[in-house]
Amino acid sequence: MSIPYQIQFDHIPWESPIDGVRHKYVDYNGQRIRLVEYSSELPPHWCEKGHCGYLLSGKMAIEYSDKEIIYNEGDGIFIPDGPEHKHKGRVLSEKAIVFFIEKV
């Protein structure tokens, strides 16, 4: 899979904002580039922040108010922004790693 950014994440420490999630990020040209690892221990939670990225490994389900989409390794992920697009994520494998590109 081709990712349009060459970010060296090796020297960046992991942070854990909530149980079941850890991430590394850099701010790059007005965007936040994040490498996020979700574990199967991720508790159900709703998120309203928009995301665009790539599922690098694992399998995830994103539940919207009217549907659920299953993402597999290599899939692009686009989650619209705003409270009208609330979504809940579930990890369907032991863990899932996602490369996100977000506006700062």
N, C-alpha and C positions, 0 to 999 in steps of 0.2 A: 504494500500500500504506500502511496506517495503522500507525504504530509508536506504542506507548503511552507513549513518553518523548520529551520535547523537550530533548535534550542538544546543546549547542553544542560540537562537536568542533574547530572551526576553530583555536582558540587552543591546543589540546593537541598537543604534539609526538608524532611517531611513535616507537615503540620497536620493536626487532627482537629478540625473544627467541630465535628460531632462524632458520636460513637459509630463505628463501622465505616468511617471515611477518613482518608488521609490524602493530602495533596501537596504539590510543589508548584510554584508559579513564578513567572517573571512578567514585568510590564514591558511591552515592546511596541513602539510606534503607536501609542494610543490604544493598545489592546492588551488584555491580560491573557497570557498563554498559560494554561494549567494542565498539569498531568495529575489526574485524580484516580485513586484506587478505592473502589467500593468493595466491601466484603459482604459475604452472605449474612453477616450480623447487622447490616444496615437496618435500623428500625424504620418502620413505615413513617414517612413524613411528607408533607406537601411543600412544594417549592414554587415560587412565582417568578423566579429569575430566568430570563431567556438564555439559552445555550446553543452553541453550534460547535460540532466537533466530530471526532471519529472514535469508534469503539476499537481499541487496539487489541484487546483480548477479553475473553469471557462472553457472557450472555446476560442481557438486561431486558426488563420489561418496563415500559413507561406507560403509566395509567393516566389517561385524561378523564374529564368528566363524562365523555360520551364513547370512549373507545380505549383499547390497550394495544400498544405496538411492541412487538418483540424485536430486539436488535441483537444481531450476531456479530462476531469478530469480523472486522473489515467494513462494517456499515457506517455510513455517515449518520449523524444524529442532529436534528434541528428541532429545538423546542422554542416556540414563540415566547416573547416577553409579555408581561402584564398579568394582572390578577384574573382576567378572563380566560387565561390559558394555564390555570393551575394544573400541576401534574405531580404524580407520585412515582418514584422509582423503586424497583425491586431487582435484586441481583439473583439470577437464575443459575449461576455457576458458583464455585467457591469464592471467586473474586472477579472483578471486571475492572479494566483500566481504560480510561477515556482521556483523549487529548482534546481539551476545550479551547476555543478562541472566543473571548468576550470583550465587549466594549468596557473601557475603564470609566 
